[in-house]
Amino acid sequence: MKRTIIVSLFLIIACKQEKKEAVAQNELQVKEEVIQETKRHTSEAEDAKKWLQKNIEDYFKADLVAQEKIMQKMTTLDYFDYKTDATNVDMDIDGSLTTKEFQDKWRKKFDVQKAGVGYGFLITGQDWDDIKISSCKILAEGQHDFLFDVVLSDKKLNAEYPITVSVIKDHNAFLIADVWQKEPKLN
């Protein structure tokens, strides 16, 4: 009888030990998965940042005729249409919208107060010499979207253009989904 009790105690202790080892193994596996997921997101965010920097600078190096095509390739269709409408608000051209028409058309998809109405893509200046990115910091990231705080600089004209850019990953490609334009800083 004593032997049965002693053997039972050993079995109970052995089972508890196996459960502890299994739980510890599961916890270790979960931690490794979290680390891998974090590395993947960090890598994607860095890839999105590099893509954004390269494409913005390439856009400003292109001639004026090519810029519209480049903008179309680097933005979502909705954002391209939205920014085109914002740029042309109250202009005396075919298809131009009034401020109210623009706001009514786009307020459900975009923050129309940050559209940069009347301004071009990415900067509020009409003229520039050599636009470079002086700062690009990630503000937030989701599974397939990234928010960047960007400052574009034109040293020769002593101007800085702070913007916030939303980038999405769609079918293994990055696209600008929105740009919140702010007032330029003139030095």
Secondary structure, DSSP 8 states (H G I E B T S, - for coil): -HHHHHHHHHHHHHHHHHHHHHHHHHHHHHHHHHHHHHHHHHHHHHHHHHHHHHHHHHHHHS-HHHHHHHHHHHB-HHHHHHHHHHHTTT-SSTT---HHHHHHHHTTTS-GGGS-TTS-SS-S-S--S-EEEEEEEEEEE-SSEEEEEEEEEEGGGTEEEEEEEEEEEETTEEEEEEEEE---EE-
